Amino acid sequence: MPTMPKSLFWTRTDTAGTEHALFDDSQGLTARGTLTAVDPIPYTCRYHLTTDPEWASSRLDVEAEGAGWLRSVRLERAVDRWRVTTAEQGDLDAALRAAGHPSAGLPGTDDPDRLAEARDVDLGGAALFNALPVHRLGLTRATAGSPHRIDVAWVLVPSLTVVPAEQVYTPLGPDRVRFTSDTFTAEIDLDGEGYVTRYPGLAERVDPR
């Protein structure tokens, strides 16, 4: 496994948790990362992301694990559709019910064709993934106030259920975008390379001292 030349670290602001991403963005993006969170039950989530040179997502492998359960999902772009494969050990739904939460349902999707329009993938709780449309659409250089509507394959965590979602990114200048999905809106601060520094309600970046 090759080493990665760059590293970013975020702390969650919506719950106790973190994200650490290692990546290479010299030709598109290749990234490996780890998420931890305590809600709805404690879990660790590992991901491996690959895009093409234009930053369109081509493959995402995700593994989520907690006490008594382990799930994985793989999304692979193949011409005009996504292939989605899953695996599960143990029983996440039982762990959720024992903690007083509703069941999560199955990982993956029963209809990959619903994801056909997605050029980007998104992973719940992971700030790195906002960089995908920012880079692919050149939003740090785009006209401020001009909305860009995109379709994404959204991987929910910890269930790893994959759902189609419509998102809107509106550049507000070289270092900020407005993110909208359904009824949720946040103004996200970016660094000079287009990576999240502050995502209200989700995460803030922590730089080495």
C-alpha positions in Angstrom: 0.0 0.0 0.0 1.6 3.3 -1.1 2.1 6.1 1.4 0.2 9.4 1.1 1.9 12.8 0.9 -0.8 14.8 2.6 -2.9 14.6 5.8 -5.8 16.4 7.3 -7.6 16.0 10.6 -11.1 17.1 11.7 -12.9 17.0 15.0 -16.7 16.5 15.0 -18.8 19.3 16.4 -22.2 17.4 16.2 -21.0 14.5 18.4 -17.8 13.2 19.9 -15.7 12.0 17.0 -12.9 12.6 14.5 -11.8 12.2 10.9 -8.2 11.7 9.7 -7.6 11.6 6.0 -4.4 10.7 4.2 -4.4 11.6 0.5 -2.7 12.4 -2.8 -4.3 15.0 -5.0 -1.6 15.3 -7.7 -3.9 13.6 -10.3 -7.4 13.7 -9.1 -7.8 12.3 -5.6 -6.8 9.1 -3.9 -7.6 9.0 -0.2 -7.7 6.8 2.8 -9.4 7.9 6.0 -10.8 6.9 9.3 -13.9 8.2 11.1 -14.8 7.7 14.7 -18.0 8.7 16.4 -20.0 7.8 19.5 -23.5 8.3 18.1 -25.8 6.7 17.4 -23.6 3.9 18.9 -19.8 4.0 19.0 -18.2 3.0 15.7 -15.1 3.2 13.6 -15.4 3.8 9.8 -12.6 3.4 7.3 -12.7 4.5 3.7 -10.6 4.3 0.5 -11.6 6.8 -2.2 -10.4 7.1 -5.8 -11.4 9.7 -8.5 -10.4 10.2 -12.1 -8.0 13.1 -13.0 -11.0 15.4 -13.3 -12.1 14.6 -9.7 -15.2 12.5 -10.7 -15.6 9.6 -8.3 -14.7 6.2 -9.6 -14.5 4.0 -6.6 -15.3 4.1 -2.9 -14.7 1.3 -0.3 -16.1 1.8 3.2 -16.0 -0.4 6.2 -17.9 0.4 9.5 -17.3 -1.5 12.7 -18.7 -1.5 16.2 -19.2 -3.9 19.1 -20.7 -7.1 17.7 -21.0 -6.0 14.0 -19.0 -5.2 10.9 -20.3 -3.9 7.5 -18.7 -3.0 4.2 -19.8 -1.5 1.0 -18.0 -0.9 -2.4 -19.2 1.5 -5.1 -17.5 1.2 -8.5 -18.3 3.4 -11.4 -18.7 1.4 -14.6 -19.5 3.4 -17.8 -23.1 4.7 -17.1 -23.9 3.0 -13.8 -22.6 2.1 -10.4 -21.9 -1.4 -9.1 -22.6 -1.7 -5.4 -21.5 -4.7 -3.4 -21.9 -5.3 0.4 -20.9 -7.6 3.2 -22.0 -7.9 6.8 -20.9 -9.8 9.9 -22.7 -9.7 13.2 -25.9 -7.6 13.7 -25.8 -3.8 13.6 -29.6 -3.6 13.9 -29.5 -5.6 17.1 -26.8 -3.2 18.5 -28.9 -0.2 17.6 -32.1 -1.6 19.1 -30.2 -2.5 22.3 -29.2 1.2 22.6 -32.7 2.4 22.0 -32.4 3.3 18.4 -34.4 2.1 15.4 -32.9 -0.5 13.0 -30.8 0.8 10.2 -31.8 -1.6 7.5 -29.5 -3.2 4.9 -26.2 -1.8 3.6 -25.9 -0.8 0.0 -28.9 -0.3 -2.3 -31.4 -2.6 -3.9 -31.5 -0.4 -7.1 -28.1 0.8 -8.2 -29.7 2.4 -11.3 -31.1 5.2 -9.0 -27.4 6.3 -8.6 -26.7 6.5 -12.4 -26.6 10.3 -12.5 -24.1 10.7 -9.7 -20.7 12.0 -10.5 -19.7 12.3 -6.9 -19.9 10.2 -3.8 -20.5 11.5 -0.3 -19.9 9.8 3.1 -21.9 10.8 6.1 -19.8 12.7 8.7 -16.7 13.0 6.4 -15.6 16.5 5.7 -13.0 15.4 3.1 -15.8 14.5 0.6 -16.9 18.1 0.2 -13.7 18.7 -1.7 -14.9 16.5 -4.6 -17.5 18.8 -6.1 -15.4 21.9 -5.1 -12.5 20.7 -7.2 -14.5 19.0 -10.0 -16.5 22.1 -10.6 -13.8 24.6 -9.9 -15.9 26.3 -7.2 -13.0 28.3 -5.6 -12.8 30.2 -9.0 -16.4 30.2 -9.9 -18.7 33.2 -10.0 -20.0 34.0 -6.4 -23.7 33.4 -6.0 -24.1 30.9 -8.9 -25.6 27.6 -7.6 -24.3 24.3 -8.9 -26.8 21.4 -8.6 -25.3 17.9 -8.4 -26.4 14.3 -7.9 -24.4 12.2 -5.5 -24.3 8.6 -4.2 -24.6 9.2 -0.4 -23.4 6.6 1.9 -25.1 6.8 5.3 -23.0 5.9 8.4 -23.0 3.6 10.3 -25.6 1.7 8.2 -23.7 2.0 4.9 -27.0 2.3 3.1 -26.5 4.1 -0.2 -29.1 6.6 -1.4 -29.2 9.1 -4.3 -29.2 12.7 -3.1 -29.4 16.1 -4.8 -27.0 18.7 -3.4 -26.4 22.3 -4.3 -23.1 24.1 -3.9 -23.1 27.9 -4.2 -19.7 29.6 -4.2 -19.5 32.6 -1.9 -15.9 33.6 -2.7 -12.6 31.8 -3.0 -12.8 30.4 0.6 -16.5 29.7 1.2 -19.4 27.7 -0.3 -23.0 27.4 0.7 -24.1 23.7 0.8 -27.7 22.8 0.6 -29.3 19.3 0.7 -33.1 19.0 1.1 -33.9 21.4 4.0 -30.3 21.5 5.4 -28.0 24.5 4.6 -24.5 25.3 5.8 -21.8 27.9 4.8 -18.6 25.9 4.6 -15.2 27.5 5.0 -12.4 26.3 2.8 -8.6 26.6 2.7 -6.6 27.8 -0.3 -6.6 24.3 -1.7 -10.4 23.8 -1.5 -10.5 21.6 1.6 -12.9 22.1 4.5 -11.6 24.1 7.5 -15.0 24.6 9.2 -18.3 23.0 8.5 -21.0 24.4 10.9 -22.9 21.6 12.6 -20.5 18.9 11.5 -16.7 19.4 11.9 -13.8 21.8 12.3 -10.3 21.2 11.1 -7.5 20.8 13.6 -4.0 21.7 12.4 -0.7 20.6 14.1 0.6 23.0 16.7 
